[in-house]
């Protein structure tokens, strides 16, 4: 299973990626909402973990754009 991880916190994103890889998943980290939309719509990922607070757009806006063309499973992530 290939997971797209969308989080602008490099330290947290790297830690989550390493954990997922250690559990047998293929994980790729991207740092912006626009990269998350592009990745989610690429068709190469089976699920996405999405931070709500991103520098270029909110995670909710990312999800809205993705849902226009994809039903990829999404887990929302927030630190607050």
LOFI-195934 format. One record per residue: x, y, z of N, C-alpha, C in turn; residue number from 0. Coordinates in Angstrom, 1 decimal. Layout:
N
<rec n_xx="X" n_yy="Y" n_zz="Z" ca_xx="X" ca_yy="Y" ca_zz="Z" c_xx="X" c_yy="Y" c_zz="Z" drenkol="NUM"/>
...
***
This chain:
80
<rec n_xx="0.8" n_yy="-1.2" n_zz="0.0" ca_xx="0.0" ca_yy="0.0" ca_zz="0.0" c_xx="0.9" c_yy="1.2" c_zz="0.0" drenkol="0"/>
<rec n_xx="0.6" n_yy="2.2" n_zz="-0.9" ca_xx="1.4" ca_yy="3.4" ca_zz="-1.0" c_xx="0.6" c_yy="4.5" c_zz="-0.4" drenkol="1"/>
<rec n_xx="1.2" n_yy="5.2" n_zz="0.6" ca_xx="0.6" ca_yy="6.2" ca_zz="1.3" c_xx="1.2" c_yy="7.6" c_zz="1.0" drenkol="2"/>
<rec n_xx="0.3" n_yy="8.6" n_zz="0.7" ca_xx="0.8" ca_yy="10.0" ca_zz="0.5" c_xx="0.6" c_yy="10.7" c_zz="1.8" drenkol="3"/>
<rec n_xx="1.7" n_yy="11.2" n_zz="2.3" ca_xx="1.6" ca_yy="12.0" ca_zz="3.6" c_xx="1.8" c_yy="13.4" c_zz="3.3" drenkol="4"/>
<rec n_xx="0.9" n_yy="14.3" n_zz="3.6" ca_xx="0.9" ca_yy="15.7" ca_zz="3.3" c_xx="1.0" c_yy="16.4" c_zz="4.6" drenkol="5"/>
<rec n_xx="2.2" n_yy="17.0" n_zz="4.9" ca_xx="2.4" ca_yy="17.7" ca_zz="6.2" c_xx="3.6" c_yy="18.7" c_zz="6.0" drenkol="6"/>
<rec n_xx="3.4" n_yy="19.9" n_zz="6.4" ca_xx="4.5" ca_yy="20.9" ca_zz="6.2" c_xx="5.5" c_yy="20.8" c_zz="7.3" drenkol="7"/>
<rec n_xx="5.3" n_yy="20.1" n_zz="8.4" ca_xx="6.2" ca_yy="19.9" ca_zz="9.5" c_xx="7.2" c_yy="18.8" c_zz="9.1" drenkol="8"/>
<rec n_xx="8.4" n_yy="19.1" n_zz="8.6" ca_xx="9.3" ca_yy="18.1" ca_zz="8.1" c_xx="9.7" c_yy="17.1" c_zz="9.2" drenkol="9"/>
<rec n_xx="9.9" n_yy="17.5" n_zz="10.4" ca_xx="10.3" ca_yy="16.6" ca_zz="11.4" c_xx="9.2" c_yy="15.6" c_zz="11.7" drenkol="10"/>
<rec n_xx="8.0" n_yy="16.0" n_zz="11.9" ca_xx="6.8" ca_yy="15.1" ca_zz="12.1" c_xx="6.5" c_yy="14.3" c_zz="10.9" drenkol="11"/>
<rec n_xx="6.6" n_yy="14.9" n_zz="9.7" ca_xx="6.3" ca_yy="14.1" ca_zz="8.5" c_xx="7.3" c_yy="13.0" c_zz="8.3" drenkol="12"/>
<rec n_xx="8.6" n_yy="13.3" n_zz="8.6" ca_xx="9.7" ca_yy="12.3" ca_zz="8.4" c_xx="9.5" c_yy="11.2" c_zz="9.4" drenkol="13"/>
<rec n_xx="9.1" n_yy="11.5" n_zz="10.7" ca_xx="8.9" ca_yy="10.5" ca_zz="11.7" c_xx="7.7" c_yy="9.6" c_zz="11.3" drenkol="14"/>
<rec n_xx="6.6" n_yy="10.2" n_zz="10.8" ca_xx="5.5" ca_yy="9.4" ca_zz="10.4" c_xx="5.8" c_yy="8.5" c_zz="9.2" drenkol="15"/>
<rec n_xx="6.6" n_yy="9.1" n_zz="8.3" ca_xx="7.0" ca_yy="8.3" ca_zz="7.1" c_xx="7.8" c_yy="7.1" c_zz="7.5" drenkol="16"/>
<rec n_xx="8.8" n_yy="7.3" n_zz="8.4" ca_xx="9.6" ca_yy="6.2" ca_zz="8.9" c_xx="8.8" c_yy="5.2" c_zz="9.6" drenkol="17"/>
<rec n_xx="7.9" n_yy="5.6" n_zz="10.4" ca_xx="7.0" ca_yy="4.6" ca_zz="11.1" c_xx="6.2" c_yy="3.8" c_zz="10.1" drenkol="18"/>
<rec n_xx="5.6" n_yy="4.4" n_zz="9.1" ca_xx="4.8" ca_yy="3.7" ca_zz="8.1" c_xx="5.7" c_yy="2.8" c_zz="7.3" drenkol="19"/>
<rec n_xx="6.9" n_yy="3.2" n_zz="6.9" ca_xx="7.8" ca_yy="2.3" ca_zz="6.2" c_xx="8.2" c_yy="1.1" c_zz="7.1" drenkol="20"/>
<rec n_xx="8.4" n_yy="1.4" n_zz="8.3" ca_xx="8.7" ca_yy="0.3" ca_zz="9.3" c_xx="7.6" c_yy="-0.7" c_zz="9.4" drenkol="21"/>
<rec n_xx="6.4" n_yy="-0.3" n_zz="9.2" ca_xx="5.2" ca_yy="-1.2" ca_zz="9.3" c_xx="4.9" c_yy="-1.8" c_zz="7.9" drenkol="22"/>
<rec n_xx="5.7" n_yy="-1.6" n_zz="6.9" ca_xx="5.6" ca_yy="-2.3" ca_zz="5.6" c_xx="4.9" c_yy="-1.5" c_zz="4.6" drenkol="23"/>
<rec n_xx="4.6" n_yy="-0.2" n_zz="4.8" ca_xx="3.9" ca_yy="0.7" ca_zz="3.8" c_xx="5.0" c_yy="1.4" c_zz="3.0" drenkol="24"/>
<rec n_xx="4.6" n_yy="1.8" n_zz="1.8" ca_xx="5.4" ca_yy="2.7" ca_zz="1.0" c_xx="4.9" c_yy="4.1" c_zz="1.2" drenkol="25"/>
<rec n_xx="5.7" n_yy="5.0" n_zz="1.8" ca_xx="5.2" ca_yy="6.3" ca_zz="2.2" c_xx="6.0" c_yy="7.4" c_zz="1.5" drenkol="26"/>
<rec n_xx="5.3" n_yy="8.4" n_zz="1.0" ca_xx="6.0" ca_yy="9.5" ca_zz="0.4" c_xx="5.5" c_yy="10.8" c_zz="1.1" drenkol="27"/>
<rec n_xx="6.4" n_yy="11.7" n_zz="1.5" ca_xx="6.0" ca_yy="12.9" ca_zz="2.2" c_xx="6.1" c_yy="14.1" c_zz="1.2" drenkol="28"/>
<rec n_xx="5.0" n_yy="14.9" n_zz="1.1" ca_xx="5.0" ca_yy="16.2" ca_zz="0.4" c_xx="4.7" c_yy="17.3" c_zz="1.4" drenkol="29"/>
<rec n_xx="5.2" n_yy="18.5" n_zz="1.2" ca_xx="5.1" ca_yy="19.6" ca_zz="2.2" c_xx="4.1" c_yy="20.6" c_zz="1.9" drenkol="30"/>
<rec n_xx="3.4" n_yy="20.6" n_zz="0.8" ca_xx="2.4" ca_yy="21.6" ca_zz="0.5" c_xx="1.0" c_yy="21.0" c_zz="0.1" drenkol="31"/>
<rec n_xx="0.0" n_yy="21.8" n_zz="0.2" ca_xx="-1.3" ca_yy="21.3" ca_zz="-0.2" c_xx="-1.4" c_yy="21.1" c_zz="-1.7" drenkol="32"/>
<rec n_xx="-0.8" n_yy="22.0" n_zz="-2.5" ca_xx="-0.8" ca_yy="21.8" ca_zz="-3.9" c_xx="-0.1" c_yy="20.5" c_zz="-4.4" drenkol="33"/>
<rec n_xx="1.0" n_yy="20.2" n_zz="-3.7" ca_xx="1.7" ca_yy="18.9" ca_zz="-4.0" c_xx="0.8" c_yy="17.7" c_zz="-3.5" drenkol="34"/>
<rec n_xx="0.1" n_yy="17.9" n_zz="-2.5" ca_xx="-0.9" ca_yy="16.9" ca_zz="-2.0" c_xx="-2.0" c_yy="16.6" c_zz="-3.0" drenkol="35"/>
<rec n_xx="-2.6" n_yy="17.7" n_zz="-3.5" ca_xx="-3.6" ca_yy="17.5" ca_zz="-4.5" c_xx="-3.0" c_yy="16.8" c_zz="-5.8" drenkol="36"/>
<rec n_xx="-1.9" n_yy="17.3" n_zz="-6.2" ca_xx="-1.3" ca_yy="16.6" ca_zz="-7.4" c_xx="-1.0" c_yy="15.2" c_zz="-7.2" drenkol="37"/>
<rec n_xx="-0.4" n_yy="14.8" n_zz="-6.0" ca_xx="-0.1" ca_yy="13.4" ca_zz="-5.7" c_xx="-1.4" c_yy="12.6" c_zz="-5.6" drenkol="38"/>
<rec n_xx="-2.4" n_yy="13.1" n_zz="-4.9" ca_xx="-3.6" ca_yy="12.3" ca_zz="-4.7" c_xx="-4.3" c_yy="12.0" c_zz="-6.0" drenkol="39"/>
<rec n_xx="-4.2" n_yy="13.0" n_zz="-6.9" ca_xx="-4.9" ca_yy="12.8" ca_zz="-8.2" c_xx="-4.0" c_yy="12.0" c_zz="-9.2" drenkol="40"/>
<rec n_xx="-2.8" n_yy="11.8" n_zz="-8.9" ca_xx="-1.9" ca_yy="11.0" ca_zz="-9.8" c_xx="-2.3" c_yy="9.6" c_zz="-10.0" drenkol="41"/>
<rec n_xx="-3.0" n_yy="9.0" n_zz="-9.0" ca_xx="-3.4" ca_yy="7.6" ca_zz="-9.1" c_xx="-2.4" c_yy="6.6" c_zz="-8.6" drenkol="42"/>
<rec n_xx="-1.3" n_yy="7.1" n_zz="-8.2" ca_xx="-0.2" ca_yy="6.2" ca_zz="-7.7" c_xx="-0.3" c_yy="5.9" c_zz="-6.2" drenkol="43"/>
<rec n_xx="-1.2" n_yy="6.5" n_zz="-5.5" ca_xx="-1.3" ca_yy="6.3" ca_zz="-4.0" c_xx="-2.6" c_yy="5.6" c_zz="-3.7" drenkol="44"/>
<rec n_xx="-2.6" n_yy="4.8" n_zz="-2.7" ca_xx="-3.9" ca_yy="4.1" ca_zz="-2.3" c_xx="-4.6" c_yy="4.7" c_zz="-1.1" drenkol="45"/>
<rec n_xx="-3.9" n_yy="5.6" n_zz="-0.4" ca_xx="-4.4" ca_yy="6.4" ca_zz="0.7" c_xx="-3.6" c_yy="7.6" c_zz="1.0" drenkol="46"/>
<rec n_xx="-4.2" n_yy="8.6" n_zz="1.7" ca_xx="-3.5" ca_yy="9.8" ca_zz="2.0" c_xx="-3.7" c_yy="10.2" c_zz="3.5" drenkol="47"/>
<rec n_xx="-2.7" n_yy="10.6" n_zz="4.1" ca_xx="-2.7" ca_yy="11.2" ca_zz="5.5" c_xx="-2.5" c_yy="12.7" c_zz="5.3" drenkol="48"/>
<rec n_xx="-3.5" n_yy="13.5" n_zz="5.7" ca_xx="-3.5" ca_yy="14.9" ca_zz="5.3" c_xx="-3.6" c_yy="15.8" c_zz="6.5" drenkol="49"/>
<rec n_xx="-2.6" n_yy="16.7" n_zz="6.7" ca_xx="-2.6" ca_yy="17.7" ca_zz="7.7" c_xx="-3.6" c_yy="18.8" c_zz="7.4" drenkol="50"/>
<rec n_xx="-4.2" n_yy="19.3" n_zz="8.4" ca_xx="-5.3" ca_yy="20.3" ca_zz="8.2" c_xx="-4.6" c_yy="21.7" c_zz="8.0" drenkol="51"/>
<rec n_xx="-3.5" n_yy="22.0" n_zz="8.7" ca_xx="-2.9" ca_yy="23.3" ca_zz="8.5" c_xx="-1.6" c_yy="23.2" c_zz="7.6" drenkol="52"/>
<rec n_xx="-1.7" n_yy="23.7" n_zz="6.4" ca_xx="-0.6" ca_yy="23.7" ca_zz="5.5" c_xx="-0.3" c_yy="25.2" c_zz="5.0" drenkol="53"/>
<rec n_xx="0.9" n_yy="25.4" n_zz="4.5" ca_xx="1.2" ca_yy="26.8" ca_zz="4.2" c_xx="0.5" c_yy="27.5" c_zz="3.1" drenkol="54"/>
<rec n_xx="0.1" n_yy="26.7" n_zz="2.0" ca_xx="-0.4" ca_yy="27.3" ca_zz="0.8" c_xx="-2.0" c_yy="27.2" c_zz="0.8" drenkol="55"/>
<rec n_xx="-2.5" n_yy="26.2" n_zz="1.5" ca_xx="-4.0" ca_yy="26.1" ca_zz="1.5" c_xx="-4.3" c_yy="25.2" c_zz="2.7" drenkol="56"/>
<rec n_xx="-5.5" n_yy="25.2" n_zz="3.1" ca_xx="-5.9" ca_yy="24.3" ca_zz="4.3" c_xx="-6.1" c_yy="22.9" c_zz="3.8" drenkol="57"/>
<rec n_xx="-6.0" n_yy="22.0" n_zz="4.7" ca_xx="-6.2" ca_yy="20.6" ca_zz="4.4" c_xx="-7.6" c_yy="20.3" c_zz="3.9" drenkol="58"/>
<rec n_xx="-8.6" n_yy="21.1" n_zz="4.4" ca_xx="-9.9" ca_yy="21.0" ca_zz="4.0" c_xx="-10.1" c_yy="21.4" c_zz="2.5" drenkol="59"/>
<rec n_xx="-9.4" n_yy="22.4" n_zz="2.1" ca_xx="-9.4" ca_yy="22.8" ca_zz="0.7" c_xx="-8.7" c_yy="21.8" c_zz="-0.2" drenkol="60"/>
<rec n_xx="-7.7" n_yy="21.2" n_zz="0.3" ca_xx="-7.0" ca_yy="20.1" ca_zz="-0.4" c_xx="-8.0" c_yy="19.0" c_zz="-0.6" drenkol="61"/>
<rec n_xx="-8.7" n_yy="18.6" n_zz="0.4" ca_xx="-9.7" ca_yy="17.5" ca_zz="0.4" c_xx="-10.8" c_yy="17.8" c_zz="-0.6" drenkol="62"/>
<rec n_xx="-11.3" n_yy="19.0" n_zz="-0.6" ca_xx="-12.4" ca_yy="19.4" ca_zz="-1.5" c_xx="-11.9" c_yy="19.3" c_zz="-3.0" drenkol="63"/>
<rec n_xx="-10.7" n_yy="19.7" n_zz="-3.3" ca_xx="-10.2" ca_yy="19.6" ca_zz="-4.6" c_xx="-10.0" c_yy="18.1" c_zz="-5.0" drenkol="64"/>
<rec n_xx="-9.5" n_yy="17.3" n_zz="-4.1" ca_xx="-9.3" ca_yy="15.9" ca_zz="-4.4" c_xx="-10.6" c_yy="15.2" c_zz="-4.6" drenkol="65"/>
<rec n_xx="-11.6" n_yy="15.5" n_zz="-3.8" ca_xx="-12.9" ca_yy="14.8" ca_zz="-3.9" c_xx="-13.6" c_yy="15.1" c_zz="-5.2" drenkol="66"/>
<rec n_xx="-13.3" n_yy="16.2" n_zz="-5.9" ca_xx="-13.9" ca_yy="16.5" ca_zz="-7.2" c_xx="-13.6" c_yy="15.4" c_zz="-8.2" drenkol="67"/>
<rec n_xx="-12.5" n_yy="14.7" n_zz="-8.0" ca_xx="-12.0" ca_yy="13.7" ca_zz="-9.0" c_xx="-11.6" c_yy="12.3" c_zz="-8.4" drenkol="68"/>
<rec n_xx="-11.6" n_yy="12.2" n_zz="-7.1" ca_xx="-11.0" ca_yy="11.0" ca_zz="-6.6" c_xx="-11.7" c_yy="10.6" c_zz="-5.3" drenkol="69"/>
<rec n_xx="-11.8" n_yy="9.3" n_zz="-5.0" ca_xx="-12.3" ca_yy="8.7" ca_zz="-3.8" c_xx="-11.2" c_yy="8.1" c_zz="-2.9" drenkol="70"/>
<rec n_xx="-10.0" n_yy="8.6" n_zz="-3.1" ca_xx="-8.9" ca_yy="8.0" ca_zz="-2.3" c_xx="-9.2" c_yy="8.1" c_zz="-0.8" drenkol="71"/>
<rec n_xx="-9.0" n_yy="7.1" n_zz="0.0" ca_xx="-9.2" ca_yy="7.2" ca_zz="1.4" c_xx="-8.3" c_yy="8.2" c_zz="2.1" drenkol="72"/>
<rec n_xx="-8.8" n_yy="9.0" n_zz="3.0" ca_xx="-8.0" ca_yy="10.1" ca_zz="3.6" c_xx="-8.2" c_yy="10.1" c_zz="5.1" drenkol="73"/>
<rec n_xx="-7.1" n_yy="10.2" n_zz="5.8" ca_xx="-7.1" ca_yy="10.4" ca_zz="7.2" c_xx="-6.6" c_yy="11.8" c_zz="7.5" drenkol="74"/>
<rec n_xx="-7.4" n_yy="12.6" n_zz="8.2" ca_xx="-7.1" ca_yy="14.0" ca_zz="8.5" c_xx="-6.2" c_yy="14.0" c_zz="9.8" drenkol="75"/>
<rec n_xx="-5.2" n_yy="14.8" n_zz="9.8" ca_xx="-4.2" ca_yy="14.9" ca_zz="10.9" c_xx="-4.1" c_yy="16.3" c_zz="11.3" drenkol="76"/>
<rec n_xx="-4.2" n_yy="16.5" n_zz="12.6" ca_xx="-4.0" ca_yy="17.9" ca_zz="13.2" c_xx="-3.2" c_yy="17.8" c_zz="14.5" drenkol="77"/>
<rec n_xx="-2.4" n_yy="18.8" n_zz="14.7" ca_xx="-1.6" ca_yy="18.8" ca_zz="16.0" c_xx="-2.3" c_yy="19.6" c_zz="17.1" drenkol="78"/>
<rec n_xx="-3.4" n_yy="20.3" n_zz="16.7" ca_xx="-4.1" ca_yy="21.1" ca_zz="17.8" c_xx="-5.1" c_yy="20.3" c_zz="18.5" drenkol="79"/>
***
